[in-house]
Amino acid sequence: MNKFSLFGKFTVQEGKRDTMVDILLEAAESMKIIDECEIYLVNISESEPNSVYVYEVWSNEKAHQTSLTLEATQTLLGRAKPIITGMERISTLLTSGGKGIS
């Protein structure tokens, strides 16, 4: 039951972290109707005031790639791009199972 997981980091302009969090929480809300998206978590670090982390678990990598082409995703990316100063794919993982994963 390997799933595709992604752990990423967005770095944003000074003072724009809350805006980015709001955008990513909208993205998380839009993922609720996509069965292939099992987990979409938005995280912040108290020691990094300009960073937002996202942890995602998908049924497979293709489902994740397809989600990037959705109109809702493209709209949210358009709102986020002006404040993003960097993006980092920290890791991709194969999730074997655990609490919260079907």
N, C-alpha and C positions, 0 to 999 in steps of 0.2 A: 504494500500500500504506500509506495513512495509518492509524496506530494512535492510540488515545487514551492520553495520558500525563498523569500527575498528580504534582506535587511538593508535598508538604504538610509542615507542622510542627506537632508537638504540644508544648505547654509543660505541664510537670507540677509537682506540689508538690516543694518542696525535699527532696532525697534520694530521690526516687522514680523517677529516670530509669532505673535498672537494671530496676525492676519493669515500667516501660512498655516497655522494650526486650524483655523476656521475653514480654510479652503480644503485642507486634507480631511477634516471631519465631514465636510460635504461629500468628498469623494468616498469616504467610508460609508456614508448613508446611501450613496448611489450603488455601492457594491452589494447592499443587502438583497437586491433582487437577482443577483448573479450567483447561481448555485455553485459554480466552480470556484468562487472566492469564499474560502472558509474562515479566514481571519484577515482583518485589516486594522491594525492598531497604530494609532498616532501617539508618539511619545516625545517628551522633552527632557532635557538634562538641566538641572539647576546650575551646573558649572559651565554650560555653554548657552549663553543667552541668545545667540543667533542661529541655533541649530534645531532642527526637527527631525526625528527619526521615525521611519515607517517600517513596520514588520508585517509582511503579508504571507499567507499560505493559500496556495491554489491547487486545484485538482491536478494541474499539469502546467508546463511552461507556455504551451500554446494558448491556454485560456487567459493567462496573464497578458500575453502579447495582444490578443484580441481585445482585451479590455482597454488597452491604450488607444484603440481606434474608435471607441464609442463617442458619440456626440457630447455626452455629459462630461466625459473625461477630457476631451479636447477643449471644451469651454472652461473647465476648471484649470487646465494647464495654461490657457491663455491669460487667465487672471493671475496665476502664480508666477509666470515667467518674468514679469518686470521686477519682482522683488527677490528672485533667486540669484545668489552670487556663486553658488557651487552645488554640485550634486556628486554623491559618492555611493557607489554600490559596494557596501561593506562586505557582503557575502551573499552568495546563493547557496541554498542548502537543499538536501533531499530529506524531507520530514518523514520519519518512519511511523509516528503515532504519538499518542499522549492525550491528556485532557484537553478537550475543546476541538479535537479533530475527529471527524467521522470516518 
